[in-house]
Amino acid sequence: MSKAPPEMDRTTSPISSKAHHHHLKHHHHRTLSPFSFYSPKLSIYILATCVILFILFHIQYSLQTPPSNSPLSTSSWSLMHQWQRVINTTTTTLASSSTNCTNELISLADKLRHSVTFLPLKDLRYTQTALQGHTWFMSSMYDTHEEYEVQYQQFPSENSHGRLLCLKGRDKHDGSWNSYALAWPETLPFNATLMKGLTFVSYNHYNYDNIWHGLSAMVPFVAWHKKNKCEMPNRWVLYHWGELRLNMGLWLKTLMEATFNGSPYIEGFEGVLGDDEPVCFEKAVVMRHNEGGMSRERRMEVYDLMRCKARMYCNVSLEGRVAEVNDKGVPVIGITMFMRTGPRSFRNQTEVIGIFERECAKVDSCRVMVAYSNNLSFCEQVKLMSMTDILVSPHGAQLTNMFLMDRKGSVMEFFPKGWLKLAGIGQYVFHWIASWSGMRHQGAWRDPNGDKCPYPEDDRRCMSIFKSGKIGHNETYFGEWARNVLAEVKTRKMEEASKKTSSTGCACS
């Protein structure tokens, strides 16, 4: 069930107001007072002025006694009369001063509202080096980075000098038309909508439909959430190349729902933003570097939390594979073959499955499961991975599911021809995820045979052919590889079985 849209507060200028405000949704609260920008210091000043006026008024009242006929009384009354004139003059001066100060503060606040400068979210000066340095997304801002922790920006904060983050524009095709600015809470831009609560703002140079790309963008938010007493976001704002995105892929959205105890509300600003109407956030956390800067230990903690929360969400036992044994008391070893169709699938998957089934049959309590991730729901994938000790799969996004296995699970990866020379560092992402999530990447097999390329095989143009290639097999190599991994896993599980462990629940439950 989706969350209701988070609460928002409309801050309207005392000078300018749009006629369409009455069309805003019920959760837009309008604040029409011209003194909405007063600071605490100004309030103290006005209070002090009122106290002084109150005292002077009482002094004046106490002097309203008719004089007697005595010379002393006449003299005293004369002095009192003079003092009364002083009081009247002072009162008038203070009242005038208070009015002048108020007018000056209103004028100053208007100037501050007008002085808020919006800059393009996508800075075109740095598009050729977008992934270098800090980034071109919100290029005037630097991240907060504690050693070994996630890199982030938070508003308001000491670094922002107490200013809030404001966004303007909701273009889905050109990020340079969307913009950002910082403003003090008392002097938000004219016609700004203030959104209450915590907002997560995500920048991702990949996309949110691919489960690996999307997960990489979400990991730092989970890390911040865990580090900050499990604080929950009221909404998410998603950007890809500076362009607004309105959806996550179903797998990713379900994982975030499990992790944050509720379906993520993805802000689209419908009915809120006009062409020149900004939105400001009471509290915002911005991530634009994926997992960058996090230590391996911190990443493992994040993957542990997501694994635990996903299992709770899907009603899967938190005890893990250690608790499962056969009728002889021998720990069960589960091999899952996550197959693909089309690009990067096995040419003869029947032969490949047969090799692993034969090697598994030689090991007591071993079983093989064959599955296609595109045929499984999120919870079906969670359940399958919870029963998996060895994941066998071609290179592809489906391997992202590996973090849902128990720690120390094994991964065996397969590539088509040509990837080693031409695919770049992206071919190692699942080796990295294995390390970050506490798994063991048991190596990769790269097919030496495949489609012919009309250019030299190290020519970059060949990658367009090799990228979607299929994967052959080597029975001898696959058999020996499977035996070695099975032997290692069996030894480890026997050792673990002697140590009874139990789980008491997830962090951030």
N, C-alpha and C positions, 0 to 999 in steps of 0.2 A: 504494500500500500504506500503510495507516494505521500510525502510530507505536504502539509499546507504551506503556501508561500510564506517565507519569513516576514517578520514585522518590518515596516519601513516608516520613516518619518519625513514629512515634506517640510523643508525649510524655505520659506518664501520671502523674497525681498520686500521691505517696506515701500519700495519705489515701484518695483516691477512685478507683475504677476500674470500668468497665462490664463486664458479663458477656459482652456480644456482641463483645468485641475479637477473639476467635478467628475471627470470620467475615470480618475484613478481608482484602483481597487480598494476594497474596504480596509486593507491593511496599510494604507497610506495615511498617516496622521499629519494634519496640517497645523503648523505653528505660525500664527499671524502676528504675534506681538513684535513691535519694533525694537523691544529691548531684549530680544532673544540672544543677542551677542554679548550681553554684559558679562564681565569677568568677576570672579570673587572679590578682587581688589576694589573694583568699582562699587560693588554692593556695600563693602565696608565703609567706603568714602561717603556714600549717600546716607547710610545709617548714622555715621558720626555727625553729619550735617543736621540730620533730623533731631538728634539728641541735643545739639547746641541750640537749635531753634526752640526746642521744648523748654530748656532751662531759661533762656532769655524771656520767653513768654511768661513764665512764672515770676521772674524778677519784675517784669513790667506790671503784672497783675498786683503784686504785693505793694507796688508804689501808688496805687490808686486810692490813698487815704487823704482826705481834705486837710490842709494845714491849720494849726491853731493860731491864736493871736500873739503868741510869744515870739520875740525876735529870733530866738534859737530855732523855733519851729519854722518860722518864715525862711530863715537862712537854709535850714535843712531841706525844706521843700524846694527851694530854688536849685539846690544842688541835685536833688532828686529829679527835678524837672529836666535839668541839663542831661543827667544820666539817662533819662527816658529817651531824650532825643538821640543820644548816642546809640542806645539799644535799637531804636527804630531804624536809624541809618544802617547799623550793622546788620539787622535782620534783612533789610531791603538788599543790601550788598551781597549777603550770603545767598539769598534766594536768586538774585540775578546771576551770581557766580555759578550756582548749581545748574541753572538753566543753560548758561553758556557752556559749561563743561559737558552737559548732556548733548547739546547740539554738536559740540566738537567731537565727542565720542561717536555720535551717529555718523558724522561726516567722515571720520577716520575709518570707521567700520566699512562704510560704503567704498572708500578708496581701497581698503584691503580686499574687499570682495571683487572689485574690478581688477585688482592687480594679480589675481590668480592666473598663472600662465600654463596653458595646456600644451604638451609636447606630444608628437606622434608616438604611439606604442611601438611601431615598427620604424626604426630609424634607418632610412635608406642609405645613409652614409656608410653603414657597416654591414650591408647585406652580403657582401662577398666574404666577410669574416665573422658571420653570425655566431659561430660556435667557438670562437676564440675570445680571449679576454673575459670580461664579465658578461657581455652579450649585447645585442642591439635592442633587445626588448626592454623597455624602460631604461634606455642607455645612460641616462643621467644619474642613475641610482646604483650604489654598490651594496653587495650583500653583507649581512652579518654572518660571520663564520667563526665559531669556536672550534678549536682543534678536535678533530675526529667526529664532529657533529655535522648535521645537515646545514647547507647554506640556505639562507632565507632572508626576506625582508619583512619587517613588522611595522604596522602603522596603527595608532601613534606609538612612538618610541623616542628614546633619547636621540637616536640617529636622525629621526625625522623632525626633531625639535618640537615634538608634541603635535605635529600636523597629521591630518587624516589623508588617506588615499582617495582620490576622486577619479572617476573614469567618465569618458564622454564618447559616444558613438557605439554602434553595434553592427558594423560592417562585417559581412561573412566572406568577402571576396578580396579585400585589399586592406591589410592591417595598418597601412600608413594613414588611413582615414579615421582610425580610432586613436584616441589620445588619453593622456593621464596628467594629473597635477596633484600637488599637495596643498592643503588649506587648513588653517586653524579651525577648531570646532566652533568658535564664536563668530567666525567670518567666512562661512562657506560661500562658494560662488552663488550668484543670483540664480534663482529657480532650481537650486540643487535639491535632490531627494536624499535624505539621510537614511541609510539602511542599518537597522539596529543589529546587534549581535556580532558573531564572528563570521567572516567571509574568507574562504580559501580561494585564492586566485592562482590558477595554474597556467604556466606557459610550457608548451611542448613543441619541439621542432619535428616530431613525428606526428602521430594522430592517436585518437582515443578509441578507435575501432579495433586495431591490432592489439592483441592481448599483451604482447611483450612491450610494445611501445607505450601503451597506456599504463601498464603496471610500473614502468620506469618513472613515469610522471607522478604516480600516486605514492610511491614509496616514501619520498621525503615528507609528505603530509602526515603519513602514519607515524614517521619518526618524530615529527614535531608534536603531534597529538600525544604520543606516549611520554615524551619528555616534559610536557606541560600539563601534568595531572589529568591526562585523558580528556582535555577540553574538546567539545564537539562543535563542528561548524554548523551555522544556520543555513549556509548556501555555498555553492561552488560557482566560480566564474572560470570558464575554460577558453584558452586561446591556443590557436595553432598558427604559427607564422604571424601572430598579431591579429588574426581573424577570429571572431567570436564563434564558438562551437556550442551547440545546444544538446549534444548527446554524448554518452559514453557507450562503448559496445556492451552488450548484455552481460557477458562474462565479467568484465571489469566493474560494471555498475553493481552487479550482485555481490562481488567481493567487497566493494566499498560499503554496501548495505550491511553485510555481515560484520565488517570491521568497525563501523561507526554506529551500529545498532539502529539503523534506519536508512531508508532509501535516500540517496543524495539528492537534494533539491538543486537543480542546475538552472542558474539564473539566465534568463533571456532578455530581461529588461522590457518585455512587451508592456505597453501601456504606461511605461515610466519615462522612457527617454524620447525626447524630441530631438531635432537636429542639433540644437544648442543647449540641451538640458543635461547637466552632469548628474552623476550618482556618486555619493560619498559614503564611505563605510565607517561605522563606529569603531570597528576593529578589523584589520585585514592582515592576512599572512600570504605572502607571494613567494612562489617557488618557480625557478626558471633554470635550474641546473640538474634536474633529475636526482640521481643518487650521489652526484659529485660532492666530494669532500668528506663523505661518511667513512668511518673506519669499518673494517670487515666485521668487527664485533657488533657495532651498532646496526649494521645491515642485517646480521643474523638475528638480532633481537626483534627487528621489524618483521622479518619473514616468520619468525616464531609466533609473533602475535597474530599475523594474518592467517597462518595455518591453523592456529588454535581457534580463532574466531570463526573461520570457515567451517571447521568441523562441528563446532557448537551450532552454528546456523543450520547445518545440514543433518544434525542429529547423528553424527558419526562419533564413535568412541574416541576419547582422548588418550586412551591407554596405548594406542599405536600397535605396531607389529610385534613388539616384544611379548604381548599377552597371547598371541595366537600360536597354538601348538597342535600337532596331529595326535592321533590316538595313542602314539607311543611317547608322547611328551616331547617330541622333537620340534623345535621352532619351524614354522612354515615359511618358505621362501617364495615370494610372489614375483614372477616376471611379467611385466606388462609390455606388449608390443603396440605402441601407438602408431598406427599406420596412416598414410596419406593417400589421397587419390590425385591424379594429375601431376603437376610439377613436383619434382623431388620425391616421387613415390618409387617403390621398388619395381623393377621391370618384372620380376617373377617373385611376388610376395609369398606364394605358396611354398617355394623352395626355401626362402629365408625363414618362414615360420617353422618349417619342418626341421631345420638345423637346430633352432633353439628348443623345440619340443624334444628332440632326441637327447640333447645334452641335459635338459631339465629332468628327463625320465631317469637319468643315472644318479640323481641326487634325491635322497629320501626327503619327503615332505615338500618337494618343489612342484609348482604349478605354473602354467603359462596362460595368460589372458590376452586376447587380441581385441583391439578396439579402435574406433575412428572418432576423434574428438568432435568432429562436426555433427555426429549423431547423438552426442551426449549433452544433457543439461549441465549446468554448473555443478549442482549437487551430485550428479552422477559421476562427474569428473573428480570431485572431492572424495567420494567414496572409493572410486577405483584407485586413486593415488594413495589413499590410506592403506590399501592392501598391497601396495607395490614396494618391493625392495630393489628391483632392477628395472629401470626404464630403458627400453630399446626403441629408438625412433629416428627417422630421417631428420635432418636439420629443418626447423620450422617453428612457427609460433606455438604449436601444440606442446612443445617442450617446456614452455613457461610453467606448465602444471607441476613441474618437478618439485617446487618448493612445498607442495602439499603432501609429499612423502614424509616419512619420519626422517629426522636428521641422520646423516651418514648413508642415506640411500644412494644407489649407484646409477650412473647415467652412461649409456652407450649411444654415440651419435654417428650418423652416416651422411656423406656428402656425394653429390654427383661429380663428374669430371670437371676440372678447371677452376674450382673454387679456391684452392690453396693459393694460386698465383694471382687471381683477379678479384676476389670478393672483398679484399680489404679486412680491416679489423672487425667488421660486423659479423664475420663468420665465427668469432670467438665469444659471442654474447652468452651462449648457454654454458660455456665453460665458466664464465664469470658468475652467472646466476647460481650455478652449482656451488661455487666457492662461497658466495655471499649468503646462501641459504643453508649452508652446513651439509651439502651433499658432496658426493665424490664423483667427479667427472672421470670416467675410466678410459678416456681417449676417443678418437674419432677415426673412422675408416673412410678414405677418399677413393672413389672409384677411378682407376687409371684409364678406363675405357669409356667411350661415350660418343656423342655426335661430333662430326667433323666440323672444323671451323675453316673458312676459306682464307683466313689470315694466320700469321704465326700465332701459336697458342698462348703466347704471353701478351698478345695485342688486346688492349682494353675492349675492342669491338667484339671480341669473342664472348665476353660475359653475357651479352644479350642472348646468345645461343646456350651457353652453359647454365645460366641462371635457372631455367625451367627444365633442365635435363633430368633424366631418370637415373636410378641407381641400380647397378648390377649387384652381383654377390660373388664371394669367394668362399666356397664351402669349407676348405681346410682352415683358412684364417678365421672365419666366423666361429667354427667349432672350437678351436683352441682358445680364442678370445672368450667365448661363453664359459668354457670350463674354468678358466683362471678367475673370472669374476665370480662365478658361483662358489668356487672354493673359498675365496676371500669372504664373501657374504656369509657363508655357512659358519665359518670360524667365528666371525664377529657376533653372529646371532646366538651361537652357543654360549659365548662369554656373557652376552647381555642377559640371556635367560637365567643365568645364575644370580643375577642382581635384580631383585624385584623392585620395580619402579612403578610409580603411580602419578597421575596428574591431578592437581587440585583445582584446575581451572585456568583461565587466561588472565594475563595482565589486562587492565582496563575492562574488566567484566562489569 
